[in-house]
Amino acid sequence: MDLGDGRESDNVEDRRDENYGGGGGGGFSFGGGGGIGIGGIVVALVASYFLGINPLTLLSLLSGGGDGPPPQAQQQRPAHAPPKGDAEARFVSRVLATTEDTWKDIFAQMGKQYVPPKLVLFRGRIPTACGTGATAMGPFYCPGDQKVYIDLQFYEELKTRFHAPGDFAQAYVIAHEVGHHVQNLLGISGKVDRLRARGSEKQGNALSVRLELQADCFAGVWGARTNEAKHILQNGDIETALNAAAQIGDDTLQRGAGRTVNPDSFTHGSSAQRVEWFKRGINTGDISQCDTFKAANL
């Protein structure tokens, strides 16, 4: 992936030096619906599979539907930008900048104004408008504060545990979460959340799958449109993103966790579906091709 001399985003908050109670642990995950994450995980409710937590319970927490009072205000301290010498943070910042430029153009073509999300770097745990986030959940997007959260340690997990190395695979993670932000701005995630609240768990899971696959498609659209404008793709880049999408499919994650594959429990889609919808986005560069909710077959 060649970002050339592309600019860095001003919308990155570095909170890695803030201590909110250590690493890992519970919190919410990265499913679809009101609080969406990766991505959502990316990567797909890995926390629920490995911790044995009902994914819809986590999704409910994400959308503010959990028990207890809403979380207090997010962070008390002013945020600061990452240090100039931090190569990983610079990469993330530059990828985020490309999403800002690309989605600004796409929204303008739709007669809309794009409001970019903030991207928060953290370690261990972090308070958000959706509850307490944790490293174990993977990257996630919180619609309550319109921020993407990522512990950069996840990229090592992506390479070693999920066997998905490569800088474009890392960029895909960010693009997927920004895709959830786009859904939030367009009112898609809110509609899905309301529908899910009225349906059964199986129906809610099916809606979450469509939301996540659309975010994959939006990530592909970002890749296509950004490459058209900035020529960022190099040989093998698309393959690394497709591999990442395949490694985080619900069926692959369930097998990896030693569980029986259960399509009714999917919240992000199978490996084949995630690959297909990312390919649709990157092959067409057309947001209108990403309507997973009207697709008869995913």
Secondary structure, DSSP 8 states (H G I E B T S, - for coil): ---TT----S-EEE-TT--SS-SS--S----SSSSEESSS-SS-SHHHHHHT--HHHHHHHHTT-SSSS----S-SS--B---TT-HHHHHHHHHHHHHHHHHHHHHHHTT------EEEE-SSEEEETTEEEEGGG-SEEETTTTEEEE-TTHHHHHHHTS---SHHHHHHHHHHHHHHHHHHHTTHHHHHHHHHHHS-HHHHHHHHHHHHHHHHHHHHHHHHHHHHHH----TTHHHHHHHHHHHTSHHHHHHHTT----GGG-SS--HHHHHHHHHHHHHH--GGGG-TTS-S--
